[in-house]
């Protein structure tokens, strides 16, 4: 019941009509007498030193560098480690903010496929989106259309028996006056405040390239993003483009995004950035070196490249 069915000791005690102390003693006795053996399946090739070096160099809370055996499958491997990390740090009464994009969607998919939420014993978890909703007509693929923050927050909340909030606003508007009007709406205002006050933030890190999620929403946005890369933009988090100092690159594009700002992101206690790839090395390095994120989950190849990247 405890190890295979993952029942709590209180649940077992109630089912067997015994005290919780009796259950605890039985489990202890089972290990001592050899009925239960615990094997640590630790990978023979690990990157603990690499992780520790990055943690020390950039004052990060934690770094996870996933060993990559198949370059084509590294997104799945990184997503899986990220999902298990999130399940480990979830505590009772916390609010989790969630961004959008392909990587965040893959993490939520892992929660579903591997039933990761079953490992979460915390109660009263709230999941809130950091950004408004992507309109279906702006998504160029079904995968991207299903990667907006409100949908992902709803799915994640369901799998950890939590509560989710819907950000009833588009992620990006053409007219700044429309944004000002929407931000006055009580529902949008309240969800945005909840996002600002969250305890844990989960973010993808984007490169300013033609194939990045933020750039392929429409032609106008792609042109804006590519221009920002020429004006000192290094990367993107929650739809906000940042420079080499980790500051928001002020632009018309930034003014049209509806969601938390980069400055508000930096106030979140635990800021988890999940990203990998040679094209993202510079964006990730700026994010960790300037304090935009303080937890990094990536693959071993990218982690080594960050270490070797010149200042």
C-alpha positions in Angstrom: 0.0 0.0 0.0 2.7 2.5 0.9 5.4 1.8 -1.7 3.4 0.4 -4.6 0.0 2.1 -4.3 1.6 5.3 -2.8 -1.0 5.5 -0.1 -0.4 7.8 2.9 0.3 6.3 6.3 -2.9 7.8 7.6 -4.9 6.3 4.8 -3.4 2.8 5.4 -4.1 3.1 9.1 -7.7 3.9 8.5 -8.1 1.1 5.9 -6.6 -1.5 8.3 -8.2 0.0 11.4 -4.9 0.4 13.2 -3.0 3.5 14.5 -0.7 5.5 12.3 2.1 4.5 14.8 1.5 0.8 14.0 1.8 1.5 10.3 5.1 3.4 10.8 6.6 0.7 13.0 5.6 -2.0 10.4 7.3 -0.1 7.6 10.5 0.4 9.7 10.5 -3.3 10.6 10.0 -4.3 6.9 13.1 -2.4 6.0 15.2 -3.8 8.9 14.2 -7.4 8.1 14.8 -7.1 4.4 11.2 -7.2 3.1 11.7 -3.8 1.6 15.0 -2.8 -0.1 15.6 0.7 -1.4 17.9 1.0 -4.4 19.1 4.4 -5.5 19.2 4.2 -9.3 21.8 7.0 -9.7 23.1 7.5 -13.2 26.7 6.4 -13.6 27.5 9.5 -15.7 26.3 12.6 -13.9 27.1 16.3 -13.9 27.1 17.2 -10.2 30.3 19.2 -10.5 29.1 21.1 -13.5 25.8 21.9 -11.7 27.6 23.0 -8.6 30.0 25.2 -10.5 27.0 27.0 -12.2 25.2 27.3 -8.9 28.3 28.9 -7.3 29.2 31.1 -10.2 25.7 32.6 -10.7 24.4 32.3 -7.1 21.6 30.0 -8.2 19.4 28.0 -5.8 19.7 24.9 -8.0 20.9 23.7 -11.4 19.8 20.5 -13.1 21.9 19.5 -16.1 20.2 16.5 -17.8 22.4 13.9 -19.5 21.5 13.7 -23.2 21.9 10.4 -25.0 19.8 11.3 -28.0 19.9 14.9 -29.2 16.4 14.4 -30.8 14.9 13.4 -27.4 16.5 16.1 -25.1 13.3 18.1 -25.0 11.5 15.1 -23.4 14.4 14.4 -21.0 14.6 18.0 -19.8 10.8 18.3 -19.5 10.7 15.1 -17.4 13.4 16.4 -15.0 11.6 19.7 -14.8 8.3 18.1 -13.9 9.9 16.0 -11.1 11.7 19.1 -9.8 8.4 21.0 -9.7 6.6 18.2 -7.8 9.5 18.2 -5.3 9.3 21.9 -4.5 5.5 22.2 -4.3 4.4 22.8 -0.7 1.0 23.4 0.8 -0.5 26.8 0.4 1.8 28.0 -2.4 0.9 29.9 -5.5 2.7 28.8 -8.7 2.9 31.1 -11.7 3.2 29.5 -15.1 4.4 31.0 -18.4 3.6 29.7 -21.9 5.3 28.0 -24.9 6.4 24.6 -26.2 8.7 23.7 -23.2 6.1 24.5 -20.6 3.5 22.5 -22.5 5.9 19.5 -22.6 6.3 19.7 -18.8 2.6 19.7 -18.2 2.3 16.7 -20.6 4.9 14.8 -18.5 2.8 15.5 -15.4 0.0 13.8 -17.2 1.9 10.9 -18.9 3.9 9.9 -15.8 1.2 10.8 -13.2 3.7 13.0 -11.5 1.0 14.8 -9.6 0.4 11.6 -7.6 3.7 12.3 -5.8 2.5 15.8 -4.6 1.2 15.6 -1.1 0.8 19.3 -0.6 -2.6 20.9 -0.2 -4.2 24.2 -1.3 -1.9 24.8 -4.3 -2.9 27.6 -6.6 -1.7 27.9 -10.2 -2.0 31.2 -12.0 -1.0 32.2 -15.6 1.6 34.9 -16.1 0.2 36.1 -19.4 -3.0 36.5 -21.3 -4.3 34.0 -23.8 -3.0 33.4 -27.2 -5.7 33.7 -29.9 -6.1 30.5 -32.0 -5.8 32.3 -35.3 -2.3 33.6 -34.3 -0.9 30.1 -33.6 0.8 28.5 -36.6 0.5 24.9 -35.2 -1.8 22.9 -32.9 1.0 22.4 -30.5 1.5 26.2 -30.1 -2.2 26.8 -30.0 -2.4 24.5 -26.9 0.6 26.1 -25.1 -1.0 29.3 -23.8 -0.6 30.0 -20.0 -4.3 29.8 -18.9 -4.8 26.3 -20.5 -1.5 25.0 -19.0 -2.2 26.4 -15.6 -5.7 24.8 -15.6 -4.2 21.4 -16.6 -1.4 21.5 -14.0 -3.7 22.6 -11.2 -6.0 19.6 -12.0 -3.1 17.2 -11.8 -1.9 18.5 -8.4 -5.4 18.8 -7.0 -5.1 22.6 -6.9 -7.0 25.7 -8.0 -6.4 27.5 -11.3 -7.1 31.0 -12.5 -8.0 32.1 -16.0 -6.4 35.2 -17.5 -9.3 36.5 -19.5 -7.2 38.7 -21.8 -5.2 38.3 -25.0 -1.5 37.9 -24.6 -0.7 40.6 -27.1 -2.8 43.5 -28.4 -2.4 45.7 -31.5 -3.6 48.8 -29.8 -2.1 50.1 -26.5 -5.4 51.8 -25.6 -7.1 48.4 -25.7 -4.5 47.1 -23.2 -5.1 50.0 -20.8 -8.9 49.3 -21.0 -8.4 45.6 -20.4 -6.2 46.2 -17.4 -9.0 48.1 -15.7 -11.2 45.0 -15.7 -11.5 43.6 -12.2 -11.1 39.9 -13.2 -8.0 40.6 -15.2 -6.6 42.9 -12.5 -7.2 40.4 -9.8 -5.5 37.5 -11.7 -2.6 39.7 -12.6 -2.1 40.7 -8.9 -2.2 37.0 -8.0 0.5 36.3 -10.6 2.7 39.1 -9.1 2.4 37.6 -5.6 3.2 34.0 -6.5 5.8 31.9 -4.6 7.2 29.9 -7.6 7.5 30.9 -11.2 8.0 28.5 -14.1 9.4 30.0 -17.3 10.6 29.0 -20.7 13.6 31.1 -22.0 13.3 32.2 -25.6 15.9 33.2 -28.2 15.2 36.1 -30.5 15.1 34.0 -33.7 12.6 33.5 -36.5 11.6 30.0 -35.2 11.0 31.1 -31.6 7.5 30.8 -30.2 7.1 34.6 -29.7 8.3 35.4 -33.2 6.0 33.1 -35.1 2.7 34.4 -33.8 2.4 36.7 -36.8 4.5 38.5 -39.3 4.4 41.9 -37.5 5.6 40.4 -34.3 8.4 38.4 -36.1 9.7 41.6 -37.6 9.5 43.4 -34.2 11.4 40.5 -32.5 14.1 40.3 -35.1 14.6 44.1 -34.9 14.9 44.0 -31.1 17.6 41.4 -31.5 19.6 44.0 -33.5 18.9 46.6 -30.8 20.5 44.7 -28.0 17.9 42.1 -27.2 19.4 38.9 -25.8 16.3 36.8 -24.9 12.7 36.6 -23.9 10.9 35.5 -20.8 7.1 35.9 -20.3 6.9 37.7 -23.6 9.4 40.4 -22.4 12.6 41.0 -24.3 15.6 41.7 -22.1 19.0 43.2 -22.8 22.5 41.9 -21.6 21.9 43.5 -18.2 18.7 41.6 -17.7 16.5 44.7 -18.1 13.4 45.0 -20.2 14.2 46.4 -23.7 11.6 49.1 -23.9 9.7 48.9 -27.2 6.3 49.1 -28.9 6.3 45.3 -28.6 6.8 45.3 -24.9 4.0 47.9 -24.5 1.5 45.6 -26.2 2.1 42.5 -24.0 -0.5 41.9 -21.3 1.0 40.0 -18.3 3.6 40.4 -15.6 6.6 42.5 -16.3 10.2 41.3 -16.0 10.7 43.5 -13.0 7.7 41.8 -11.3 9.2 38.4 -12.3 12.4 39.1 -10.4 10.4 39.5 -7.2 9.1 35.9 -7.3 11.1 34.0 -4.6 11.7 30.8 -6.7 12.2 31.5 -10.5 12.6 28.3 -12.5 13.9 28.7 -16.0 13.7 25.7 -18.3 15.6 25.9 -21.7 18.3 24.3 -23.8 19.9 24.5 -27.2 22.9 26.1 -28.7 20.8 29.0 -30.0 19.7 29.8 -26.5 23.0 29.8 -24.7 23.4 33.5 -24.6 19.8 34.1 -23.6 20.1 31.6 -20.7 23.4 33.0 -19.6 22.0 36.5 -19.3 19.0 35.2 -17.5 21.1 33.4 -14.8 23.8 36.1 -14.5 21.4 39.0 -14.0 19.0 37.2 -11.6 16.0 36.9 -13.8 15.9 33.3 -12.8 17.5 31.6 -9.8 16.9 27.9 -10.7 18.0 26.5 -14.1 16.9 23.2 -15.7 18.7 22.4 -18.9 20.7 19.7 -20.6 24.4 18.9 -20.1 25.4 20.2 -23.5 23.9 23.6 -22.9 25.2 23.7 -19.4 28.8 23.1 -20.6 28.3 25.8 -23.3 27.1 28.3 -20.7 30.3 27.6 -18.6 32.5 28.1 -21.7 30.7 31.2 -22.9 32.9 34.3 -22.7 31.9 37.1 -20.4 
